[in-house]
Amino acid sequence: MKTKVKKSVVVHGAKDVAPTAKEIVWDVVVIGGGPAGMMAAGRAGERRKRVLLLEKNSKVGKKLLITGGGRCNVTNNKPDVRTMLAKYTKSDKFLFSAFTQFGVTEAFSFFNEKGMAMKEEPEGRMFPVSNKAESVWNVLIEYMKVGRVKVQTKANVSGITFNKFLHRVIITLTDGSTISARSCVVATGGTSHPETGSTGEGFTWLESLGHEVIKNDAALVPIALKDSWIHSVAGVVLKDIKLTTFKNDIKQQVYKGKLLFTHVGISGPTVLNMSREVGELLTSSEGDEYLKEDEAVETSKKNEVTIMLDMFPMFDHGLLREKLQTVLTTESNKKIKNSLSSFLPPLLVAPILELAQVNGETFNHSVRSTERTALVAILKAVPLHVSKLLGKNKAVVSSGGVTLSEVNFKTMQSRLVPQVYLVGDVLNINRPSGGYSLQLCWTTGYIAGNNC
């Protein structure tokens, strides 16, 4: 519903003056109706605060509804605080206080008590049993309703100021109206999926209040490849694989996990988690600017990045050759293109044979030793030639944000303007995929709502 808010009196000169007697002064105004904002608003309302949530879209939780492919990876099953925080690289010392107050265990209890059961999937990823992000959305909507939170959609904020005389935060909307609040929670997110409203305005407002904002770029993004055969295997998923990055033929890092082929490249948890490093390799000698048109980082002749895919990291070359030989001997009168389907997803058979330069029409009993060697070599090192990182419109989260030393993580208050609270993606916290982003939202949102 829309809440009509009358204009407050704000003097843009040397003096601050009191508002009129009829002006509404909210206890808490939350800017941003994403998961962190809804959690903060709900908790503040639960404490019987008078809460207004401002959302620029026509409905709250737009990005939440598309997370995890619409299934919503709620959190990760790491109830031990230190184990969980190890995933938030270089931010753990800041987050310890926050996670001891509201961590994974508390998130489990929060959703379970509200009737949303969860299930665990590989790597500790927790999803609603319903497999629908809408289940999470419904919990948060009901939480705000119970707390009598007023939600104003299509509310475009243009700025935040602090009135020292009144000791209040003044939020200005693009239509010129202003809203007064005793405290304000900034939950505007980063810059990933800008079509959902995450376009980075919050960083401008926070800079105007004196905060240092680290450059905000795409993070956890799919990788586009140059290889022409990629489009033919879109949708294929490989589990328990190993990916090794190379720059100009020099080995860099090794990652293990799951991979998804897309129409233009690769994605999946392992790829998303390595994308930051790949982006750095692509741009290390040319700066890391994103193209304006499609917001993607491209390679140059001096920055050739290749990812070697080991499809069978559990076997060395010798053992894999033995297993292949067993298949060829057992099915000696079959064509090799038909037998390889017991080794590989069917869509991958043709590209692998082509890369190994083995004719798929060859009968197994006629496959030469050199061809078996070449085939094993490819299965252990499929070359994937990186073209670019896909841009912010494909990013799961964005990197960068407000410098953490400027935030009190016991309360999520700004150390510069204590009436302002910062949550979720506005903070400069890097994390992998796997439920860690939403847990950050639940943690920081709840604590802000508990203290504002």
TIMAR-940744 format. One record per residue (C-alpha): residue number from 1; residue in three letters; x, y, z. Coordinates in steps of 0.02 Angstrom, whole numbers, plus 50000, padded with zeros to 5 digits. Layout:
! residues N
<atom NUM; "ALA"; <X; Y; Z>>
...
! end
This chain:
! residues 452
<atom 1; "MET"; <50000; 50000; 50000>>
<atom 2; "LYS"; <50054; 50179; 49977>>
<atom 3; "THR"; <50079; 50293; 50126>>
<atom 4; "LYS"; <50050; 50476; 50098>>
<atom 5; "VAL"; <50184; 50576; 50183>>
<atom 6; "LYS"; <50172; 50763; 50203>>
<atom 7; "LYS"; <50321; 50871; 50166>>
<atom 8; "SER"; <50430; 50916; 50313>>
<atom 9; "VAL"; <50512; 51084; 50336>>
<atom 10; "VAL"; <50695; 51070; 50292>>
<atom 11; "VAL"; <50803; 51225; 50281>>
<atom 12; "HIS"; <50944; 51211; 50157>>
<atom 13; "GLY"; <51039; 51355; 50235>>
<atom 14; "ALA"; <51132; 51388; 50396>>
<atom 15; "LYS"; <50990; 51342; 50514>>
<atom 16; "ASP"; <50889; 51186; 50548>>
<atom 17; "VAL"; <50712; 51214; 50605>>
<atom 18; "ALA"; <50583; 51102; 50687>>
<atom 19; "PRO"; <50447; 51019; 50583>>
<atom 20; "THR"; <50266; 51068; 50594>>
<atom 21; "ALA"; <50159; 50985; 50727>>
<atom 22; "LYS"; <50064; 50884; 50597>>
<atom 23; "GLU"; <50217; 50804; 50518>>
<atom 24; "ILE"; <50238; 50616; 50534>>
<atom 25; "VAL"; <50403; 50568; 50613>>
<atom 26; "TRP"; <50438; 50384; 50591>>
<atom 27; "ASP"; <50539; 50286; 50719>>
<atom 28; "VAL"; <50622; 50192; 50578>>
<atom 29; "VAL"; <50627; 50215; 50390>>
<atom 30; "VAL"; <50701; 50070; 50291>>
<atom 31; "ILE"; <50758; 50111; 50115>>
<atom 32; "GLY"; <50754; 49955; 50007>>
<atom 33; "GLY"; <50633; 49810; 50008>>
<atom 34; "GLY"; <50756; 49669; 49978>>
<atom 35; "PRO"; <50788; 49527; 50101>>
<atom 36; "ALA"; <50896; 49631; 50219>>
<atom 37; "GLY"; <50774; 49776; 50215>>
<atom 38; "MET"; <50622; 49668; 50247>>
<atom 39; "MET"; <50709; 49579; 50390>>
<atom 40; "ALA"; <50760; 49744; 50469>>
<atom 41; "ALA"; <50586; 49818; 50449>>
<atom 42; "GLY"; <50502; 49662; 50518>>
<atom 43; "ARG"; <50613; 49655; 50671>>
<atom 44; "ALA"; <50592; 49841; 50707>>
<atom 45; "GLY"; <50404; 49821; 50690>>
<atom 46; "GLU"; <50410; 49671; 50805>>
<atom 47; "ARG"; <50486; 49788; 50934>>
<atom 48; "ARG"; <50334; 49900; 50911>>
<atom 49; "LYS"; <50429; 50034; 50820>>
<atom 50; "ARG"; <50334; 50141; 50695>>
<atom 51; "VAL"; <50413; 50080; 50532>>
<atom 52; "LEU"; <50402; 50139; 50352>>
<atom 53; "LEU"; <50485; 50038; 50214>>
<atom 54; "LEU"; <50521; 50127; 50050>>
<atom 55; "GLU"; <50538; 50022; 49892>>
<atom 56; "LYS"; <50570; 50093; 49718>>
<atom 57; "ASN"; <50491; 49944; 49628>>
<atom 58; "SER"; <50304; 49907; 49619>>
<atom 59; "LYS"; <50330; 49764; 49744>>
<atom 60; "VAL"; <50459; 49716; 49874>>
<atom 61; "GLY"; <50577; 49568; 49859>>
<atom 62; "LYS"; <50594; 49570; 49670>>
<atom 63; "LYS"; <50772; 49505; 49671>>
<atom 64; "LEU"; <50736; 49381; 49810>>
<atom 65; "LEU"; <50606; 49295; 49701>>
<atom 66; "ILE"; <50735; 49256; 49566>>
<atom 67; "THR"; <50878; 49199; 49678>>
<atom 68; "GLY"; <50937; 49020; 49659>>
<atom 69; "GLY"; <50844; 49004; 49496>>
<atom 70; "GLY"; <50683; 49046; 49586>>
<atom 71; "ARG"; <50717; 48917; 49723>>
<atom 72; "CYS"; <50810; 49031; 49845>>
<atom 73; "ASN"; <50967; 48967; 49931>>
<atom 74; "VAL"; <50916; 49028; 50105>>
<atom 75; "THR"; <51078; 48996; 50198>>
<atom 76; "ASN"; <51217; 48867; 50220>>
<atom 77; "ASN"; <51217; 48731; 50352>>
<atom 78; "LYS"; <51366; 48792; 50452>>
<atom 79; "PRO"; <51296; 48829; 50625>>
<atom 80; "ASP"; <51470; 48850; 50700>>
<atom 81; "VAL"; <51504; 49036; 50688>>
<atom 82; "ARG"; <51690; 49026; 50653>>
<atom 83; "THR"; <51665; 48893; 50519>>
<atom 84; "MET"; <51534; 49000; 50435>>
<atom 85; "LEU"; <51636; 49159; 50445>>
<atom 86; "ALA"; <51786; 49076; 50362>>
<atom 87; "LYS"; <51686; 49094; 50200>>
<atom 88; "TYR"; <51680; 49284; 50216>>
<atom 89; "THR"; <51858; 49319; 50164>>
<atom 90; "LYS"; <51943; 49459; 50263>>
<atom 91; "SER"; <51777; 49511; 50341>>
<atom 92; "ASP"; <51766; 49380; 50479>>
<atom 93; "LYS"; <51837; 49490; 50616>>
<atom 94; "PHE"; <51704; 49621; 50580>>
<atom 95; "LEU"; <51561; 49497; 50567>>
<atom 96; "PHE"; <51597; 49393; 50722>>
<atom 97; "SER"; <51493; 49500; 50839>>
<atom 98; "ALA"; <51347; 49505; 50716>>
<atom 99; "PHE"; <51346; 49317; 50684>>
<atom 100; "THR"; <51355; 49273; 50869>>
<atom 101; "GLN"; <51194; 49372; 50890>>
<atom 102; "PHE"; <51101; 49306; 50737>>
<atom 103; "GLY"; <51187; 49171; 50637>>
<atom 104; "VAL"; <51140; 49013; 50545>>
<atom 105; "THR"; <51057; 48931; 50696>>
<atom 106; "GLU"; <50949; 49084; 50725>>
<atom 107; "ALA"; <50903; 49091; 50540>>
<atom 108; "PHE"; <50848; 48909; 50547>>
<atom 109; "SER"; <50738; 48947; 50698>>
<atom 110; "PHE"; <50668; 49105; 50620>>
<atom 111; "PHE"; <50603; 49020; 50464>>
<atom 112; "ASN"; <50553; 48856; 50547>>
<atom 113; "GLU"; <50451; 48944; 50681>>
<atom 114; "LYS"; <50358; 49034; 50542>>
<atom 115; "GLY"; <50312; 48872; 50457>>
<atom 116; "MET"; <50443; 48865; 50319>>
<atom 117; "ALA"; <50536; 48699; 50323>>
<atom 118; "MET"; <50706; 48687; 50240>>
<atom 119; "LYS"; <50806; 48547; 50161>>
<atom 120; "GLU"; <50993; 48525; 50137>>
<atom 121; "GLU"; <51074; 48500; 49968>>
<atom 122; "PRO"; <51257; 48469; 49919>>
<atom 123; "GLU"; <51388; 48583; 49997>>
<atom 124; "GLY"; <51272; 48627; 50140>>
<atom 125; "ARG"; <51154; 48734; 50036>>
<atom 126; "MET"; <50986; 48757; 50120>>
<atom 127; "PHE"; <50827; 48779; 50018>>
<atom 128; "PRO"; <50641; 48788; 50059>>
<atom 129; "VAL"; <50562; 48616; 50050>>
<atom 130; "SER"; <50439; 48694; 49927>>
<atom 131; "ASN"; <50583; 48734; 49807>>
<atom 132; "LYS"; <50504; 48906; 49788>>
<atom 133; "ALA"; <50581; 49075; 49833>>
<atom 134; "GLU"; <50403; 49133; 49857>>
<atom 135; "SER"; <50400; 49033; 50020>>
<atom 136; "VAL"; <50539; 49143; 50090>>
<atom 137; "TRP"; <50454; 49299; 50022>>
<atom 138; "ASN"; <50291; 49251; 50108>>
<atom 139; "VAL"; <50377; 49231; 50276>>
<atom 140; "LEU"; <50453; 49405; 50265>>
<atom 141; "ILE"; <50291; 49485; 50205>>
<atom 142; "GLU"; <50195; 49409; 50350>>
<atom 143; "TYR"; <50333; 49461; 50471>>
<atom 144; "MET"; <50313; 49641; 50417>>
<atom 145; "LYS"; <50122; 49631; 50425>>
<atom 146; "VAL"; <50127; 49567; 50603>>
<atom 147; "GLY"; <50244; 49711; 50647>>
<atom 148; "ARG"; <50126; 49835; 50562>>
<atom 149; "VAL"; <50262; 49896; 50445>>
<atom 150; "LYS"; <50198; 50022; 50319>>
<atom 151; "VAL"; <50261; 49985; 50144>>
<atom 152; "GLN"; <50271; 50122; 50013>>
<atom 153; "THR"; <50312; 50055; 49839>>
<atom 154; "LYS"; <50366; 50158; 49688>>
<atom 155; "ALA"; <50456; 50270; 49811>>
<atom 156; "ASN"; <50612; 50339; 49729>>
<atom 157; "VAL"; <50734; 50413; 49854>>
<atom 158; "SER"; <50850; 50549; 49792>>
<atom 159; "GLY"; <50952; 50581; 49949>>
<atom 160; "ILE"; <50981; 50567; 50136>>
<atom 161; "THR"; <51034; 50707; 50252>>
<atom 162; "PHE"; <51053; 50720; 50440>>
<atom 163; "ASN"; <50970; 50863; 50533>>
<atom 164; "LYS"; <51084; 50897; 50681>>
<atom 165; "PHE"; <50961; 51014; 50766>>
<atom 166; "LEU"; <50820; 50886; 50765>>
<atom 167; "HIS"; <50935; 50738; 50778>>
<atom 168; "ARG"; <50839; 50657; 50636>>
<atom 169; "VAL"; <50872; 50583; 50465>>
<atom 170; "ILE"; <50785; 50670; 50320>>
<atom 171; "ILE"; <50748; 50562; 50168>>
<atom 172; "THR"; <50710; 50658; 50009>>
<atom 173; "LEU"; <50607; 50580; 49869>>
<atom 174; "THR"; <50622; 50622; 49685>>
<atom 175; "ASP"; <50453; 50708; 49689>>
<atom 176; "GLY"; <50525; 50835; 49810>>
<atom 177; "SER"; <50437; 50771; 49966>>
<atom 178; "THR"; <50536; 50728; 50123>>
<atom 179; "ILE"; <50515; 50602; 50262>>
<atom 180; "SER"; <50582; 50621; 50439>>
<atom 181; "ALA"; <50645; 50474; 50541>>
<atom 182; "ARG"; <50730; 50449; 50707>>
<atom 183; "SER"; <50835; 50315; 50623>>
<atom 184; "CYS"; <50859; 50253; 50445>>
<atom 185; "VAL"; <50912; 50082; 50380>>
<atom 186; "VAL"; <50998; 50087; 50210>>
<atom 187; "ALA"; <50962; 49921; 50124>>
<atom 188; "THR"; <50978; 49973; 49942>>
<atom 189; "GLY"; <51091; 49828; 49890>>
<atom 190; "GLY"; <51237; 49832; 49769>>
<atom 191; "THR"; <51232; 49839; 49580>>
<atom 192; "SER"; <51196; 49659; 49528>>
<atom 193; "HIS"; <51038; 49629; 49427>>
<atom 194; "PRO"; <51002; 49816; 49402>>
<atom 195; "GLU"; <50835; 49772; 49322>>
<atom 196; "THR"; <50775; 49727; 49497>>
<atom 197; "GLY"; <50815; 49900; 49563>>
<atom 198; "SER"; <50995; 49875; 49625>>
<atom 199; "THR"; <51072; 50021; 49534>>
<atom 200; "GLY"; <51192; 50088; 49665>>
<atom 201; "GLU"; <51110; 50252; 49717>>
<atom 202; "GLY"; <51133; 50208; 49900>>
<atom 203; "PHE"; <51321; 50224; 49883>>
<atom 204; "THR"; <51303; 50404; 49825>>
<atom 205; "TRP"; <51196; 50447; 49976>>
<atom 206; "LEU"; <51316; 50364; 50096>>
<atom 207; "GLU"; <51464; 50454; 50019>>
<atom 208; "SER"; <51372; 50618; 50046>>
<atom 209; "LEU"; <51363; 50572; 50231>>
<atom 210; "GLY"; <51552; 50549; 50233>>
<atom 211; "HIS"; <51569; 50363; 50206>>
<atom 212; "GLU"; <51708; 50287; 50102>>
<atom 213; "VAL"; <51637; 50172; 49969>>
<atom 214; "ILE"; <51748; 50043; 49885>>
<atom 215; "LYS"; <51715; 50030; 49697>>
<atom 216; "ASN"; <51563; 49920; 49668>>
<atom 217; "ASP"; <51582; 49793; 49528>>
<atom 218; "ALA"; <51502; 49631; 49473>>
<atom 219; "ALA"; <51552; 49477; 49572>>
<atom 220; "LEU"; <51500; 49294; 49564>>
<atom 221; "VAL"; <51462; 49299; 49379>>
<atom 222; "PRO"; <51456; 49168; 49240>>
<atom 223; "ILE"; <51602; 49158; 49119>>
<atom 224; "ALA"; <51586; 49173; 48930>>
<atom 225; "LEU"; <51700; 49065; 48822>>
<atom 226; "LYS"; <51771; 49081; 48646>>
<atom 227; "ASP"; <51749; 48897; 48606>>
<atom 228; "SER"; <51619; 48873; 48469>>
<atom 229; "TRP"; <51560; 48702; 48530>>
<atom 230; "ILE"; <51496; 48773; 48695>>
<atom 231; "HIS"; <51322; 48817; 48630>>
<atom 232; "SER"; <51291; 48635; 48584>>
<atom 233; "VAL"; <51309; 48575; 48764>>
<atom 234; "ALA"; <51203; 48707; 48852>>
<atom 235; "GLY"; <51115; 48636; 49004>>
<atom 236; "VAL"; <51240; 48497; 49038>>
<atom 237; "VAL"; <51291; 48485; 49221>>
<atom 238; "LEU"; <51452; 48403; 49281>>
<atom 239; "LYS"; <51482; 48359; 49463>>
<atom 240; "ASP"; <51645; 48330; 49556>>
<atom 241; "ILE"; <51754; 48410; 49425>>
<atom 242; "LYS"; <51915; 48511; 49439>>
<atom 243; "LEU"; <51950; 48678; 49354>>
<atom 244; "THR"; <52125; 48750; 49341>>
<atom 245; "THR"; <52154; 48928; 49281>>
<atom 246; "PHE"; <52301; 48978; 49172>>
<atom 247; "LYS"; <52357; 49150; 49115>>
<atom 248; "ASN"; <52471; 49150; 48964>>
<atom 249; "ASP"; <52502; 48964; 48998>>
<atom 250; "ILE"; <52555; 48996; 49178>>
<atom 251; "LYS"; <52457; 48898; 49309>>
<atom 252; "GLN"; <52357; 49003; 49431>>
<atom 253; "GLN"; <52224; 48925; 49544>>
<atom 254; "VAL"; <52130; 48760; 49562>>
<atom 255; "TYR"; <51944; 48743; 49602>>
<atom 256; "LYS"; <51838; 48588; 49629>>
<atom 257; "GLY"; <51650; 48564; 49625>>
<atom 258; "LYS"; <51506; 48578; 49504>>
<atom 259; "LEU"; <51494; 48654; 49330>>
<atom 260; "LEU"; <51349; 48705; 49218>>
<atom 261; "PHE"; <51371; 48735; 49031>>
<atom 262; "THR"; <51269; 48881; 48962>>
<atom 263; "HIS"; <51236; 48942; 48785>>
<atom 264; "VAL"; <51387; 49058; 48795>>
<atom 265; "GLY"; <51502; 48980; 48924>>
<atom 266; "ILE"; <51503; 48907; 49098>>
<atom 267; "SER"; <51415; 48941; 49263>>
<atom 268; "GLY"; <51369; 48849; 49422>>
<atom 269; "PRO"; <51434; 48868; 49600>>
<atom 270; "THR"; <51616; 48829; 49565>>
<atom 271; "VAL"; <51623; 48947; 49416>>
<atom 272; "LEU"; <51537; 49088; 49510>>
<atom 273; "ASN"; <51660; 49072; 49653>>
<atom 274; "MET"; <51811; 49080; 49537>>
<atom 275; "SER"; <51745; 49222; 49429>>
<atom 276; "ARG"; <51825; 49360; 49533>>
<atom 277; "GLU"; <51997; 49285; 49509>>
<atom 278; "VAL"; <51965; 49258; 49323>>
<atom 279; "GLY"; <51913; 49441; 49309>>
<atom 280; "GLU"; <52074; 49495; 49391>>
<atom 281; "LEU"; <52175; 49387; 49271>>
<atom 282; "LEU"; <52085; 49463; 49122>>
<atom 283; "THR"; <52118; 49641; 49177>>
<atom 284; "SER"; <52277; 49635; 49278>>
<atom 285; "SER"; <52381; 49729; 49149>>
<atom 286; "GLU"; <52247; 49838; 49073>>
<atom 287; "GLY"; <52139; 49898; 49220>>
<atom 288; "ASP"; <51973; 49823; 49266>>
<atom 289; "GLU"; <51846; 49935; 49180>>
<atom 290; "TYR"; <51678; 49865; 49132>>
<atom 291; "LEU"; <51609; 49900; 48961>>
<atom 292; "LYS"; <51459; 50015; 48968>>
<atom 293; "GLU"; <51353; 49928; 48836>>
<atom 294; "ASP"; <51349; 49749; 48899>>
<atom 295; "GLU"; <51454; 49772; 49056>>
<atom 296; "ALA"; <51578; 49633; 49021>>
<atom 297; "VAL"; <51765; 49616; 49040>>
<atom 298; "GLU"; <51855; 49555; 48884>>
<atom 299; "THR"; <52026; 49479; 48856>>
<atom 300; "SER"; <52166; 49548; 48750>>
<atom 301; "LYS"; <52310; 49460; 48662>>
<atom 302; "LYS"; <52418; 49498; 48814>>
<atom 303; "ASN"; <52290; 49425; 48936>>
<atom 304; "GLU"; <52247; 49252; 48873>>
<atom 305; "VAL"; <52154; 49159; 49010>>
<atom 306; "THR"; <52118; 48973; 48992>>
<atom 307; "ILE"; <52026; 48857; 49109>>
<atom 308; "MET"; <52072; 48673; 49103>>
<atom 309; "LEU"; <51927; 48559; 49146>>
<atom 310; "ASP"; <51971; 48392; 49224>>
<atom 311; "MET"; <51813; 48288; 49208>>
<atom 312; "PHE"; <51884; 48144; 49313>>
<atom 313; "PRO"; <51994; 48217; 49451>>
<atom 314; "MET"; <51970; 48058; 49553>>
<atom 315; "PHE"; <52071; 47958; 49424>>
<atom 316; "ASP"; <52248; 47985; 49363>>
<atom 317; "HIS"; <52288; 47963; 49178>>
<atom 318; "GLY"; <52336; 47781; 49199>>
<atom 319; "LEU"; <52179; 47727; 49291>>
<atom 320; "LEU"; <52066; 47825; 49175>>
<atom 321; "ARG"; <52148; 47742; 49025>>
<atom 322; "GLU"; <52115; 47571; 49104>>
<atom 323; "LYS"; <51932; 47611; 49130>>
<atom 324; "LEU"; <51915; 47674; 48952>>
<atom 325; "GLN"; <52002; 47519; 48886>>
<atom 326; "THR"; <51881; 47408; 48983>>
<atom 327; "VAL"; <51733; 47493; 48900>>
<atom 328; "LEU"; <51811; 47479; 48726>>
<atom 329; "THR"; <51853; 47295; 48751>>
<atom 330; "THR"; <51683; 47250; 48824>>
<atom 331; "GLU"; <51591; 47338; 48684>>
<atom 332; "SER"; <51718; 47303; 48546>>
<atom 333; "ASN"; <51590; 47297; 48405>>
<atom 334; "LYS"; <51511; 47464; 48449>>
<atom 335; "LYS"; <51562; 47633; 48380>>
<atom 336; "ILE"; <51661; 47737; 48503>>
<atom 337; "LYS"; <51535; 47880; 48493>>
<atom 338; "ASN"; <51404; 47762; 48565>>
<atom 339; "SER"; <51513; 47687; 48700>>
<atom 340; "LEU"; <51571; 47854; 48769>>
<atom 341; "SER"; <51395; 47891; 48830>>
<atom 342; "SER"; <51434; 47778; 48978>>
<atom 343; "PHE"; <51576; 47897; 49020>>
<atom 344; "LEU"; <51501; 48064; 48975>>
<atom 345; "PRO"; <51335; 48157; 48958>>
<atom 346; "PRO"; <51277; 48121; 48778>>
<atom 347; "LEU"; <51291; 48303; 48722>>
<atom 348; "LEU"; <51476; 48306; 48768>>
<atom 349; "VAL"; <51527; 48153; 48668>>
<atom 350; "ALA"; <51543; 48239; 48499>>
<atom 351; "PRO"; <51643; 48391; 48562>>
<atom 352; "ILE"; <51761; 48280; 48662>>
<atom 353; "LEU"; <51794; 48166; 48514>>
<atom 354; "GLU"; <51826; 48316; 48403>>
<atom 355; "LEU"; <51946; 48394; 48528>>
<atom 356; "ALA"; <52039; 48228; 48541>>
<atom 357; "GLN"; <52037; 48213; 48350>>
<atom 358; "VAL"; <51956; 48041; 48359>>
<atom 359; "ASN"; <51828; 47990; 48228>>
<atom 360; "GLY"; <51667; 47945; 48319>>
<atom 361; "GLU"; <51621; 47820; 48183>>
<atom 362; "THR"; <51772; 47713; 48227>>
<atom 363; "PHE"; <51729; 47542; 48300>>
<atom 364; "ASN"; <51802; 47515; 48473>>
<atom 365; "HIS"; <51911; 47370; 48417>>
<atom 366; "SER"; <51994; 47486; 48290>>
<atom 367; "VAL"; <52034; 47632; 48406>>
<atom 368; "ARG"; <52222; 47654; 48403>>
<atom 369; "SER"; <52330; 47670; 48559>>
<atom 370; "THR"; <52377; 47850; 48513>>
<atom 371; "GLU"; <52191; 47893; 48501>>
<atom 372; "ARG"; <52155; 47818; 48672>>
<atom 373; "THR"; <52299; 47921; 48742>>
<atom 374; "ALA"; <52232; 48079; 48661>>
<atom 375; "LEU"; <52057; 48045; 48723>>
<atom 376; "VAL"; <52115; 48021; 48903>>
<atom 377; "ALA"; <52220; 48180; 48891>>
<atom 378; "ILE"; <52067; 48281; 48838>>
<atom 379; "LEU"; <51955; 48206; 48972>>
<atom 380; "LYS"; <52085; 48261; 49101>>
<atom 381; "ALA"; <52110; 48434; 49025>>
<atom 382; "VAL"; <51972; 48506; 48916>>
<atom 383; "PRO"; <52033; 48679; 48864>>
<atom 384; "LEU"; <51905; 48816; 48895>>
<atom 385; "HIS"; <51960; 48983; 48821>>
<atom 386; "VAL"; <51892; 49131; 48918>>
<atom 387; "SER"; <51814; 49272; 48820>>
<atom 388; "LYS"; <51744; 49382; 48958>>
<atom 389; "LEU"; <51648; 49390; 49120>>
<atom 390; "LEU"; <51464; 49418; 49098>>
<atom 391; "GLY"; <51410; 49584; 49172>>
<atom 392; "LYS"; <51310; 49650; 49318>>
<atom 393; "ASN"; <51146; 49597; 49240>>
<atom 394; "LYS"; <51202; 49416; 49266>>
<atom 395; "ALA"; <51292; 49439; 49433>>
<atom 396; "VAL"; <51230; 49347; 49587>>
<atom 397; "VAL"; <51302; 49483; 49698>>
<atom 398; "SER"; <51413; 49635; 49675>>
<atom 399; "SER"; <51578; 49669; 49760>>
<atom 400; "GLY"; <51628; 49828; 49848>>
<atom 401; "GLY"; <51529; 49941; 49964>>
<atom 402; "VAL"; <51553; 50041; 50123>>
<atom 403; "THR"; <51718; 50017; 50214>>
<atom 404; "LEU"; <51685; 49899; 50359>>
<atom 405; "SER"; <51784; 49998; 50488>>
<atom 406; "GLU"; <51652; 50133; 50472>>
<atom 407; "VAL"; <51514; 50019; 50537>>
<atom 408; "ASN"; <51479; 49957; 50714>>
<atom 409; "PHE"; <51435; 49774; 50684>>
<atom 410; "LYS"; <51362; 49753; 50858>>
<atom 411; "THR"; <51217; 49862; 50802>>
<atom 412; "MET"; <51247; 49891; 50614>>
<atom 413; "GLN"; <51256; 50077; 50651>>
<atom 414; "SER"; <51361; 50196; 50549>>
<atom 415; "ARG"; <51506; 50259; 50653>>
<atom 416; "LEU"; <51491; 50426; 50564>>
<atom 417; "VAL"; <51302; 50451; 50579>>
<atom 418; "PRO"; <51236; 50337; 50719>>
<atom 419; "GLN"; <51056; 50363; 50664>>
<atom 420; "VAL"; <51096; 50274; 50500>>
<atom 421; "TYR"; <51110; 50084; 50491>>
<atom 422; "LEU"; <51192; 49989; 50348>>
<atom 423; "VAL"; <51144; 49812; 50297>>
<atom 424; "GLY"; <51167; 49681; 50161>>
<atom 425; "ASP"; <51253; 49722; 49997>>
<atom 426; "VAL"; <51292; 49903; 50040>>
<atom 427; "LEU"; <51435; 49832; 50144>>
<atom 428; "ASN"; <51604; 49788; 50069>>
<atom 429; "ILE"; <51595; 49602; 50107>>
<atom 430; "ASN"; <51653; 49469; 49984>>
<atom 431; "ARG"; <51577; 49295; 49996>>
<atom 432; "PRO"; <51553; 49141; 49887>>
<atom 433; "SER"; <51389; 49074; 49820>>
<atom 434; "GLY"; <51300; 48945; 49924>>
<atom 435; "GLY"; <51180; 49040; 50037>>
<atom 436; "TYR"; <51311; 49156; 50111>>
<atom 437; "SER"; <51237; 49314; 50034>>
<atom 438; "LEU"; <51063; 49287; 50103>>
<atom 439; "GLN"; <51131; 49238; 50274>>
<atom 440; "LEU"; <51222; 49405; 50274>>
<atom 441; "CYS"; <51055; 49489; 50240>>
<atom 442; "TRP"; <50966; 49396; 50380>>
<atom 443; "THR"; <51106; 49432; 50503>>
<atom 444; "THR"; <51135; 49616; 50468>>
<atom 445; "GLY"; <50951; 49652; 50438>>
<atom 446; "TYR"; <50895; 49574; 50601>>
<atom 447; "ILE"; <51029; 49661; 50703>>
<atom 448; "ALA"; <50990; 49830; 50626>>
<atom 449; "GLY"; <50805; 49803; 50659>>
<atom 450; "ASN"; <50846; 49753; 50838>>
<atom 451; "ASN"; <50942; 49912; 50872>>
<atom 452; "CYS"; <50869; 50052; 50766>>
! end
